[in-house]
Amino acid sequence: MAVKEKDTEQKIKEAARKIFQQKGFAGARTRDIAESAGINLALLNYYFRSKQKLYDIIMTETMQTFFGGVIKILDNQETSLEEKVEAFVLHYIDLLSENANIPHFILNNVREDPEGYLDKIGSLQQAKHSFFVQQFLQAAMEGKVPPINPIHFIMNLIGLVVFPFLAKPMIVATTEISDEIYREMIEERKRLIPLWVNAMLKVK
């Protein structure tokens, strides 16, 4: 594919990613995507044939970006459990601070077809067999962490990181804090979440 064609395709995907993540499949119009990408509708159809095909590509790439980072962190054989927690928190708070629509986008679509999307990236199976799971189970055998299913640990960690982004409208509305204070608190969580997680690991 020529450089110009690749650039056009990338522009379309970037425009589609923003609009799909903001409005979902039903609310997004291909005409709006084409206008945002600075092309005509016929050219968009030439590259991606249909709205559904473009949507599936964006959804799969978004999930690969989100879950792919998890796997790299969990499978790192050079880091301790504590270092994995710190890396996870830093990576995902930065990622979601740049694009807070990702969790809503993923959850809304996985709810409709959980097996379909997760099978495309295989992240669930990779997480189950990651080095982190072996590391956690070994630490549990040695009495260093509670003897619990490692998935509990992963769910707690994901919840601590992702929930504030999912619940931002509710949090801001009920606490009446400004966007600036909210952002400061999110940044502060980079330091606090590892401390909270370490405290949880001491509960036997």
LINCOR-V356239 format. One record per pair of residues at least 12 apart in sequence whose ideal C-beta (glycine too) atoms are under 7 Angstrom apart, sorted by the first residue. I is the first residue (numbers start at 0). GAP is how many residues later the second one is. Records with the same first field share a line. If there is no record, write none. Layout:
I=GAP / GAP
//
This chain:
7=31 / 39
8=38
10=26 / 27
11=21 / 25 / 27 / 32 / 35 / 36
12=45
14=18 / 21 / 22
15=17 / 38 / 42
16=41
18=13 / 14 / 17
19=35 / 38
20=80 / 81 / 84
21=79
23=84
24=30
29=14 / 21
58=50 / 58
59=60 / 61
61=40 / 43 / 44
62=43 / 54 / 58
63=57
65=36 / 40
66=54 / 56
68=22 / 26
69=53 / 57
70=52 / 55 / 56 / 59
72=14 / 15 / 18
73=53 / 56 / 57 / 58
74=55 / 56
75=55
76=54
80=54 / 55 / 58
81=112 / 116
83=48
84=72 / 109 / 112
85=108
87=69
88=72 / 101 / 104 / 105
89=100
91=69
92=68 / 93 / 96 / 97
95=69
96=89
99=65 / 68
102=59 / 62 / 63
103=62
126=27
132=17
135=14 / 17
136=13
144=56
145=55 / 57 / 58
155=44
156=40
159=33 / 36
160=32
163=22
167=14
//
